């Protein structure tokens, strides 16, 4: 975190990150995460990610994942998410 504070939401719970704090995740850990600004001020953070073609993006709050190799959106059990009209 560069400025302000964000709440890091992971599969295991929430952590408040303030300026100077950082978080790291092992590749393919399947620990989905996102950040929420619950404060009244603008925050600034630096995000560094890997685009490893064998990586998997996992969502923590919904039943969705996306293999980096093809960008498809799947349920966490690997079945395809169907769109409207399918």
Biopython code that builds the backbone (N, CA, C, O; Angstrom):
import numpy as np
from Bio.PDB.StructureBuilder import StructureBuilder

atoms = [
    (1, "UNK", "N", (0.841, -1.173, 0.000)),
    (1, "UNK", "CA", (0.000, 0.000, 0.000)),
    (1, "UNK", "C", (0.881, 1.229, 0.000)),
    (1, "UNK", "O", (1.850, 1.313, 0.755)),
    (2, "UNK", "N", (0.541, 2.180, -0.849)),
    (2, "UNK", "CA", (1.292, 3.428, -0.922)),
    (2, "UNK", "C", (0.654, 4.523, -0.079)),
    (2, "UNK", "O", (1.347, 5.253, 0.630)),
    (3, "UNK", "N", (-0.677, 4.635, -0.158)),
    (3, "UNK", "CA", (-1.405, 5.651, 0.614)),
    (3, "UNK", "C", (-2.766, 5.098, 1.010)),
    (3, "UNK", "O", (-3.354, 4.294, 0.287)),
    (4, "UNK", "N", (-3.262, 5.536, 2.166)),
    (4, "UNK", "CA", (-4.595, 5.158, 2.601)),
    (4, "UNK", "C", (-4.634, 3.755, 3.172)),
    (4, "UNK", "O", (-3.632, 3.232, 3.658)),
    (5, "UNK", "N", (-5.826, 3.150, 3.102)),
    (5, "UNK", "CA", (-5.993, 1.792, 3.599)),
    (5, "UNK", "C", (-7.049, 1.071, 2.772)),
    (5, "UNK", "O", (-8.006, 1.674, 2.288)),
    (6, "UNK", "N", (-6.852, -0.224, 2.626)),
    (6, "UNK", "CA", (-7.789, -1.089, 1.913)),
    (6, "UNK", "C", (-8.030, -2.326, 2.754)),
    (6, "UNK", "O", (-7.164, -2.740, 3.524)),
    (7, "UNK", "N", (-9.203, -2.914, 2.608)),
    (7, "UNK", "CA", (-9.492, -4.190, 3.248)),
    (7, "UNK", "C", (-9.235, -5.288, 2.229)),
    (7, "UNK", "O", (-9.864, -5.324, 1.172)),
    (8, "UNK", "N", (-8.304, -6.186, 2.551)),
    (8, "UNK", "CA", (-8.005, -7.348, 1.715)),
    (8, "UNK", "C", (-8.967, -8.460, 2.116)),
    (8, "UNK", "O", (-9.001, -8.868, 3.277)),
    (9, "UNK", "N", (-9.744, -8.948, 1.159)),
    (9, "UNK", "CA", (-10.698, -10.019, 1.398)),
    (9, "UNK", "C", (-10.158, -11.274, 0.729)),
    (9, "UNK", "O", (-9.968, -11.314, -0.487)),
    (10, "UNK", "N", (-9.913, -12.300, 1.543)),
    (10, "UNK", "CA", (-9.417, -13.587, 1.044)),
    (10, "UNK", "C", (-10.420, -14.675, 1.410)),
    (10, "UNK", "O", (-11.396, -14.416, 2.114)),
    (11, "UNK", "N", (-10.179, -15.881, 0.933)),
    (11, "UNK", "CA", (-11.046, -16.999, 1.275)),
    (11, "UNK", "C", (-11.129, -17.182, 2.787)),
    (11, "UNK", "O", (-12.179, -17.566, 3.303)),
    (12, "UNK", "N", (-10.030, -16.910, 3.512)),
    (12, "UNK", "CA", (-9.983, -17.134, 4.949)),
    (12, "UNK", "C", (-10.405, -15.967, 5.811)),
    (12, "UNK", "O", (-10.402, -16.095, 7.036)),
    (13, "UNK", "N", (-10.767, -14.841, 5.237)),
    (13, "UNK", "CA", (-11.183, -13.701, 6.039)),
    (13, "UNK", "C", (-10.695, -12.385, 5.477)),
    (13, "UNK", "O", (-10.346, -12.290, 4.301)),
    (14, "UNK", "N", (-10.671, -11.359, 6.332)),
    (14, "UNK", "CA", (-10.314, -9.998, 5.924)),
    (14, "UNK", "C", (-9.123, -9.481, 6.721)),
    (14, "UNK", "O", (-8.950, -9.816, 7.893)),
    (15, "UNK", "N", (-8.292, -8.647, 6.058)),
    (15, "UNK", "CA", (-7.140, -8.014, 6.695)),
    (15, "UNK", "C", (-7.099, -6.559, 6.260)),
    (15, "UNK", "O", (-7.215, -6.263, 5.071)),
    (16, "UNK", "N", (-6.935, -5.652, 7.209)),
    (16, "UNK", "CA", (-6.803, -4.233, 6.892)),
    (16, "UNK", "C", (-5.358, -3.944, 6.501)),
    (16, "UNK", "O", (-4.440, -4.220, 7.274)),
    (17, "UNK", "N", (-5.148, -3.386, 5.301)),
    (17, "UNK", "CA", (-3.818, -3.014, 4.821)),
    (17, "UNK", "C", (-3.698, -1.499, 4.838)),
    (17, "UNK", "O", (-4.566, -0.793, 4.323)),
    (18, "UNK", "N", (-2.618, -1.001, 5.434)),
    (18, "UNK", "CA", (-2.363, 0.443, 5.497)),
    (18, "UNK", "C", (-1.080, 0.756, 4.753)),
    (18, "UNK", "O", (-0.331, -0.147, 4.381)),
    (19, "UNK", "N", (-0.825, 2.054, 4.536)),
    (19, "UNK", "CA", (0.388, 2.480, 3.834)),
    (19, "UNK", "C", (1.609, 1.772, 4.423)),
    (19, "UNK", "O", (1.807, 1.759, 5.638)),
    (20, "UNK", "N", (2.415, 1.189, 3.554)),
    (20, "UNK", "CA", (3.598, 0.447, 3.975)),
    (20, "UNK", "C", (3.382, -1.052, 4.061)),
    (20, "UNK", "O", (4.353, -1.808, 4.081)),
    (21, "UNK", "N", (2.127, -1.507, 4.114)),
    (21, "UNK", "CA", (1.825, -2.940, 4.188)),
    (21, "UNK", "C", (1.856, -3.564, 2.800)),
    (21, "UNK", "O", (1.748, -2.865, 1.792)),
    (22, "UNK", "N", (2.003, -4.867, 2.756)),
    (22, "UNK", "CA", (1.983, -5.604, 1.500)),
    (22, "UNK", "C", (1.360, -6.970, 1.709)),
    (22, "UNK", "O", (1.205, -7.421, 2.844)),
    (23, "UNK", "N", (1.011, -7.617, 0.636)),
    (23, "UNK", "CA", (0.458, -8.972, 0.669)),
    (23, "UNK", "C", (1.005, -9.717, -0.533)),
    (23, "UNK", "O", (1.219, -9.126, -1.591)),
    (24, "UNK", "N", (1.232, -11.008, -0.374)),
    (24, "UNK", "CA", (1.740, -11.833, -1.469)),
    (24, "UNK", "C", (1.005, -13.168, -1.461)),
    (24, "UNK", "O", (0.579, -13.651, -0.412)),
    (25, "UNK", "N", (0.864, -13.749, -2.632)),
    (25, "UNK", "CA", (0.150, -15.005, -2.775)),
    (25, "UNK", "C", (0.967, -15.941, -3.657)),
    (25, "UNK", "O", (1.462, -15.540, -4.711)),
    (26, "UNK", "N", (1.105, -17.179, -3.225)),
    (26, "UNK", "CA", (1.819, -18.180, -4.025)),
    (26, "UNK", "C", (1.018, -18.479, -5.288)),
    (26, "UNK", "O", (-0.212, -18.521, -5.265)),
    (27, "UNK", "N", (1.733, -18.682, -6.380)),
    (27, "UNK", "CA", (1.070, -19.011, -7.633)),
    (27, "UNK", "C", (0.233, -20.262, -7.503)),
    (27, "UNK", "O", (0.633, -21.222, -6.844)),
    (28, "UNK", "N", (-0.939, -20.252, -8.136)),
    (28, "UNK", "CA", (-1.875, -21.374, -8.142)),
    (28, "UNK", "C", (-2.280, -21.830, -6.750)),
    (28, "UNK", "O", (-2.598, -23.002, -6.550)),
    (29, "UNK", "N", (-2.271, -20.910, -5.780)),
    (29, "UNK", "CA", (-2.681, -21.267, -4.417)),
    (29, "UNK", "C", (-4.198, -21.418, -4.312)),
    (29, "UNK", "O", (-4.703, -21.974, -3.338)),
    (30, "UNK", "N", (-4.922, -20.923, -5.315)),
    (30, "UNK", "CA", (-6.395, -20.955, -5.332)),
    (30, "UNK", "C", (-6.991, -20.178, -4.169)),
    (30, "UNK", "O", (-8.128, -20.438, -3.774)),
    (31, "UNK", "N", (-6.241, -19.226, -3.611)),
    (31, "UNK", "CA", (-6.760, -18.343, -2.573)),
    (31, "UNK", "C", (-7.264, -17.082, -3.260)),
    (31, "UNK", "O", (-6.518, -16.121, -3.444)),
    (32, "UNK", "N", (-8.527, -17.097, -3.634)),
    (32, "UNK", "CA", (-9.091, -15.933, -4.305)),
    (32, "UNK", "C", (-9.066, -14.733, -3.386)),
    (32, "UNK", "O", (-9.194, -14.879, -2.170)),
    (33, "UNK", "N", (-8.902, -13.545, -3.949)),
    (33, "UNK", "CA", (-8.812, -12.339, -3.122)),
    (33, "UNK", "C", (-9.193, -11.106, -3.929)),
    (33, "UNK", "O", (-9.105, -11.089, -5.156)),
    (34, "UNK", "N", (-9.614, -10.085, -3.211)),
    (34, "UNK", "CA", (-9.861, -8.772, -3.802)),
    (34, "UNK", "C", (-9.746, -7.739, -2.686)),
    (34, "UNK", "O", (-9.706, -8.096, -1.509)),
    (35, "UNK", "N", (-9.692, -6.456, -3.055)),
    (35, "UNK", "CA", (-9.557, -5.386, -2.070)),
    (35, "UNK", "C", (-10.737, -4.427, -2.172)),
    (35, "UNK", "O", (-11.264, -4.173, -3.255)),
    (36, "UNK", "N", (-11.140, -3.901, -1.015)),
    (36, "UNK", "CA", (-12.260, -2.968, -0.929)),
    (36, "UNK", "C", (-11.800, -1.726, -0.178)),
    (36, "UNK", "O", (-11.157, -1.827, 0.866)),
    (37, "UNK", "N", (-12.130, -0.555, -0.712)),
    (37, "UNK", "CA", (-11.845, 0.693, -0.007)),
    (37, "UNK", "C", (-13.080, 1.061, 0.809)),
    (37, "UNK", "O", (-14.070, 1.547, 0.262)),
    (38, "UNK", "N", (-13.018, 0.827, 2.118)),
    (38, "UNK", "CA", (-14.131, 1.158, 3.005)),
    (38, "UNK", "C", (-13.910, 2.500, 3.698)),
    (38, "UNK", "O", (-14.708, 2.908, 4.542)),
    (39, "UNK", "N", (-12.833, 3.178, 3.341)),
    (39, "UNK", "CA", (-12.533, 4.473, 3.957)),
    (39, "UNK", "C", (-13.168, 5.595, 3.139)),
    (39, "UNK", "O", (-13.787, 5.352, 2.102)),
    (40, "UNK", "N", (-13.007, 6.811, 3.617)),
    (40, "UNK", "CA", (-13.568, 7.965, 2.910)),
    (40, "UNK", "C", (-12.517, 8.700, 2.089)),
    (40, "UNK", "O", (-12.795, 9.773, 1.554)),
    (41, "UNK", "N", (-11.306, 8.138, 1.979)),
    (41, "UNK", "CA", (-10.230, 8.796, 1.236)),
    (41, "UNK", "C", (-9.777, 7.915, 0.065)),
    (41, "UNK", "O", (-9.964, 6.698, 0.062)),
    (42, "UNK", "N", (-9.183, 8.570, -0.914)),
    (42, "UNK", "CA", (-8.628, 7.852, -2.054)),
    (42, "UNK", "C", (-7.388, 7.095, -1.607)),
    (42, "UNK", "O", (-6.588, 7.612, -0.828)),
    (43, "UNK", "N", (-7.230, 5.883, -2.095)),
    (43, "UNK", "CA", (-6.054, 5.082, -1.767)),
    (43, "UNK", "C", (-5.214, 4.860, -3.009)),
    (43, "UNK", "O", (-5.692, 4.971, -4.138)),
    (44, "UNK", "N", (-3.953, 4.545, -2.770)),
    (44, "UNK", "CA", (-3.048, 4.201, -3.880)),
    (44, "UNK", "C", (-2.299, 2.932, -3.481)),
    (44, "UNK", "O", (-1.765, 2.822, -2.378)),
    (45, "UNK", "N", (-2.276, 1.980, -4.409)),
    (45, "UNK", "CA", (-1.535, 0.746, -4.152)),
    (45, "UNK", "C", (-0.851, 0.306, -5.441)),
    (45, "UNK", "O", (-1.222, 0.732, -6.535)),
    (46, "UNK", "N", (0.123, -0.527, -5.295)),
    (46, "UNK", "CA", (0.859, -1.072, -6.428)),
    (46, "UNK", "C", (0.569, -2.562, -6.477)),
    (46, "UNK", "O", (0.739, -3.270, -5.484)),
    (47, "UNK", "N", (0.131, -3.030, -7.632)),
    (47, "UNK", "CA", (-0.173, -4.449, -7.800)),
    (47, "UNK", "C", (0.766, -5.031, -8.853)),
    (47, "UNK", "O", (0.885, -4.497, -9.956)),
    (48, "UNK", "N", (1.419, -6.115, -8.506)),
    (48, "UNK", "CA", (2.314, -6.819, -9.426)),
    (48, "UNK", "C", (1.767, -8.225, -9.584)),
    (48, "UNK", "O", (1.575, -8.938, -8.599)),
    (49, "UNK", "N", (1.515, -8.627, -10.826)),
    (49, "UNK", "CA", (0.939, -9.942, -11.064)),
    (49, "UNK", "C", (1.758, -10.703, -12.090)),
    (49, "UNK", "O", (2.518, -10.113, -12.858)),
    (50, "UNK", "N", (1.598, -11.999, -12.097)),
    (50, "UNK", "CA", (2.241, -12.869, -13.072)),
    (50, "UNK", "C", (1.206, -13.267, -14.119)),
    (50, "UNK", "O", (0.043, -13.505, -13.794)),
    (51, "UNK", "N", (1.619, -13.335, -15.325)),
    (51, "UNK", "CA", (0.745, -13.824, -16.395)),
    (51, "UNK", "C", (1.239, -15.189, -16.870)),
    (51, "UNK", "O", (1.284, -15.468, -18.068)),
    (52, "UNK", "N", (1.605, -16.025, -15.913)),
    (52, "UNK", "CA", (2.040, -17.373, -16.235)),
    (52, "UNK", "C", (0.909, -18.099, -16.965)),
    (52, "UNK", "O", (-0.210, -18.133, -16.454)),
    (53, "UNK", "N", (1.158, -18.672, -18.128)),
    (53, "UNK", "CA", (0.078, -19.312, -18.880)),
    (53, "UNK", "C", (-0.520, -20.522, -18.159)),
    (53, "UNK", "O", (-1.606, -20.975, -18.522)),
    (54, "UNK", "N", (0.160, -21.043, -17.159)),
    (54, "UNK", "CA", (-0.368, -22.180, -16.393)),
    (54, "UNK", "C", (-1.097, -21.735, -15.128)),
    (54, "UNK", "O", (-1.541, -22.575, -14.346)),
    (55, "UNK", "N", (-1.225, -20.420, -14.918)),
    (55, "UNK", "CA", (-1.889, -19.898, -13.723)),
    (55, "UNK", "C", (-3.392, -20.046, -13.792)),
    (55, "UNK", "O", (-3.970, -20.249, -14.860)),
    (56, "UNK", "N", (-4.018, -19.939, -12.620)),
    (56, "UNK", "CA", (-5.477, -19.985, -12.523)),
    (56, "UNK", "C", (-5.921, -18.817, -11.654)),
    (56, "UNK", "O", (-5.441, -18.652, -10.532)),
    (57, "UNK", "N", (-6.830, -18.014, -12.171)),
    (57, "UNK", "CA", (-7.410, -16.910, -11.410)),
    (57, "UNK", "C", (-8.633, -17.462, -10.687)),
    (57, "UNK", "O", (-9.524, -18.035, -11.314)),
    (58, "UNK", "N", (-8.674, -17.287, -9.351)),
    (58, "UNK", "CA", (-9.770, -17.820, -8.543)),
    (58, "UNK", "C", (-10.485, -16.682, -7.836)),
    (58, "UNK", "O", (-9.841, -15.836, -7.215)),
    (59, "UNK", "N", (-11.798, -16.653, -7.921)),
    (59, "UNK", "CA", (-12.598, -15.633, -7.246)),
    (59, "UNK", "C", (-12.971, -16.125, -5.850)),
    (59, "UNK", "O", (-13.398, -17.267, -5.680)),
    (60, "UNK", "N", (-12.805, -15.248, -4.843)),
    (60, "UNK", "CA", (-13.065, -15.671, -3.473)),
    (60, "UNK", "C", (-14.528, -15.603, -3.090)),
    (60, "UNK", "O", (-14.962, -16.355, -2.218)),
    (61, "UNK", "N", (-15.300, -14.733, -3.707)),
    (61, "UNK", "CA", (-16.662, -14.514, -3.243)),
    (61, "UNK", "C", (-17.736, -15.134, -4.133)),
    (61, "UNK", "O", (-18.919, -15.076, -3.798)),
    (62, "UNK", "N", (-17.350, -15.718, -5.247)),
    (62, "UNK", "CA", (-18.308, -16.374, -6.127)),
    (62, "UNK", "C", (-17.703, -17.667, -6.661)),
    (62, "UNK", "O", (-16.489, -17.859, -6.582)),
    (63, "UNK", "N", (-18.513, -18.531, -7.190)),
    (63, "UNK", "CA", (-18.075, -19.824, -7.727)),
    (63, "UNK", "C", (-17.559, -19.631, -9.149)),
    (63, "UNK", "O", (-18.231, -19.984, -10.118)),
    (64, "UNK", "N", (-16.340, -19.056, -9.261)),
    (64, "UNK", "CA", (-15.777, -18.808, -10.584)),
    (64, "UNK", "C", (-14.260, -18.850, -10.544)),
    (64, "UNK", "O", (-13.636, -18.413, -9.577)),
    (65, "UNK", "N", (-13.674, -19.385, -11.613)),
    (65, "UNK", "CA", (-12.230, -19.364, -11.818)),
    (65, "UNK", "C", (-11.980, -19.181, -13.305)),
    (65, "UNK", "O", (-12.880, -19.364, -14.125)),
    (66, "UNK", "N", (-10.725, -18.810, -13.651)),
    (66, "UNK", "CA", (-10.379, -18.601, -15.051)),
    (66, "UNK", "C", (-8.937, -19.050, -15.283)),
    (66, "UNK", "O", (-8.011, -18.438, -14.750)),
    (67, "UNK", "N", (-8.734, -20.109, -16.070)),
    (67, "UNK", "CA", (-7.373, -20.507, -16.412)),
    (67, "UNK", "C", (-6.719, -19.441, -17.297)),
    (67, "UNK", "O", (-7.312, -19.016, -18.289)),
    (68, "UNK", "N", (-5.520, -19.010, -16.954)),
    (68, "UNK", "CA", (-4.842, -17.959, -17.712)),
    (68, "UNK", "C", (-4.549, -18.378, -19.147)),
    (68, "UNK", "O", (-4.466, -17.524, -20.030)),
    (69, "UNK", "N", (-4.392, -19.658, -19.391)),
    (69, "UNK", "CA", (-4.004, -20.134, -20.729)),
    (69, "UNK", "C", (-5.043, -19.822, -21.797)),
    (69, "UNK", "O", (-4.690, -19.664, -22.966)),
    (70, "UNK", "N", (-6.344, -19.726, -21.415)),
    (70, "UNK", "CA", (-7.359, -19.487, -22.436)),
    (70, "UNK", "C", (-8.405, -18.444, -22.047)),
    (70, "UNK", "O", (-9.221, -18.063, -22.886)),
    (71, "UNK", "N", (-8.403, -17.978, -20.810)),
    (71, "UNK", "CA", (-9.311, -16.916, -20.390)),
    (71, "UNK", "C", (-10.761, -17.311, -20.236)),
    (71, "UNK", "O", (-11.618, -16.445, -20.064)),
    (72, "UNK", "N", (-11.063, -18.613, -20.293)),
    (72, "UNK", "CA", (-12.448, -19.055, -20.091)),
    (72, "UNK", "C", (-12.854, -18.814, -18.643)),
    (72, "UNK", "O", (-12.000, -18.777, -17.757)),
    (73, "UNK", "N", (-14.138, -18.651, -18.399)),
    (73, "UNK", "CA", (-14.665, -18.543, -17.049)),
    (73, "UNK", "C", (-15.397, -19.831, -16.722)),
    (73, "UNK", "O", (-16.312, -20.241, -17.437)),
    (74, "UNK", "N", (-14.981, -20.467, -15.626)),
    (74, "UNK", "CA", (-15.511, -21.764, -15.231)),
    (74, "UNK", "C", (-15.977, -21.727, -13.788)),
    (74, "UNK", "O", (-15.559, -20.871, -13.008)),
    (75, "UNK", "N", (-16.863, -22.682, -13.436)),
    (75, "UNK", "CA", (-17.164, -22.906, -12.030)),
    (75, "UNK", "C", (-15.910, -23.513, -11.394)),
    (75, "UNK", "O", (-15.057, -24.052, -12.100)),
    (76, "UNK", "N", (-15.796, -23.428, -10.078)),
    (76, "UNK", "CA", (-14.596, -23.938, -9.403)),
    (76, "UNK", "C", (-14.419, -25.441, -9.566)),
    (76, "UNK", "O", (-13.316, -25.951, -9.371)),
    (77, "UNK", "N", (-15.495, -26.170, -9.924)),
    (77, "UNK", "CA", (-15.357, -27.607, -10.171)),
    (77, "UNK", "C", (-14.911, -27.892, -11.606)),
    (77, "UNK", "O", (-14.778, -29.052, -11.997)),
    (78, "UNK", "N", (-14.678, -26.821, -12.398)),
    (78, "UNK", "CA", (-14.189, -26.974, -13.765)),
    (78, "UNK", "C", (-15.260, -27.002, -14.836)),
    (78, "UNK", "O", (-14.934, -27.037, -16.023)),
    (79, "UNK", "N", (-16.531, -26.986, -14.455)),
    (79, "UNK", "CA", (-17.596, -26.974, -15.458)),
    (79, "UNK", "C", (-17.787, -25.580, -16.007)),
    (79, "UNK", "O", (-17.559, -24.589, -15.314)),
    (80, "UNK", "N", (-18.207, -25.511, -17.253)),
    (80, "UNK", "CA", (-18.359, -24.244, -17.954)),
    (80, "UNK", "C", (-19.499, -23.412, -17.398)),
    (80, "UNK", "O", (-20.553, -23.951, -17.059)),
    (81, "UNK", "N", (-19.300, -22.103, -17.301)),
    (81, "UNK", "CA", (-20.365, -21.187, -16.922)),
    (81, "UNK", "C", (-21.130, -20.848, -18.185)),
    (81, "UNK", "O", (-20.563, -20.347, -19.156)),
    (82, "UNK", "N", (-22.390, -21.120, -18.161)),
    (82, "UNK", "CA", (-23.223, -20.903, -19.344)),
    (82, "UNK", "C", (-23.803, -19.502, -19.336)),
    (82, "UNK", "O", (-24.223, -18.993, -18.297)),
    (83, "UNK", "N", (-23.821, -18.882, -20.516)),
    (83, "UNK", "CA", (-24.387, -17.538, -20.662)),
    (83, "UNK", "C", (-25.862, -17.608, -20.995)),
    (83, "UNK", "O", (-26.459, -18.683, -21.051)),
    (84, "UNK", "N", (-26.424, -16.456, -21.212)),
    (84, "UNK", "CA", (-27.836, -16.377, -21.586)),
    (84, "UNK", "C", (-28.083, -17.087, -22.897)),
    (84, "UNK", "O", (-27.265, -17.027, -23.814)),
    (85, "UNK", "N", (-29.214, -17.757, -22.980)),
    (85, "UNK", "CA", (-29.606, -18.417, -24.226)),
    (85, "UNK", "C", (-28.935, -19.745, -24.475)),
    (85, "UNK", "O", (-29.120, -20.331, -25.542)),
    (86, "UNK", "N", (-28.151, -20.245, -23.516)),
    (86, "UNK", "CA", (-27.511, -21.552, -23.722)),
    (86, "UNK", "C", (-28.269, -22.648, -23.018)),
    (86, "UNK", "O", (-27.873, -23.812, -23.083)),
]
sb = StructureBuilder()
sb.init_structure("model")
sb.init_model(0)
sb.init_chain("A")
sb.init_seg("    ")
for serial, (resi, resn, name, xyz) in enumerate(atoms, 1):
    if name == "N":
        sb.init_residue(resn, " ", resi, " ")
    sb.init_atom(name, np.array(xyz, "f"), 0.0, 1.0, " ", f" {name:<3s}", serial, name[0])
structure = sb.get_structure()
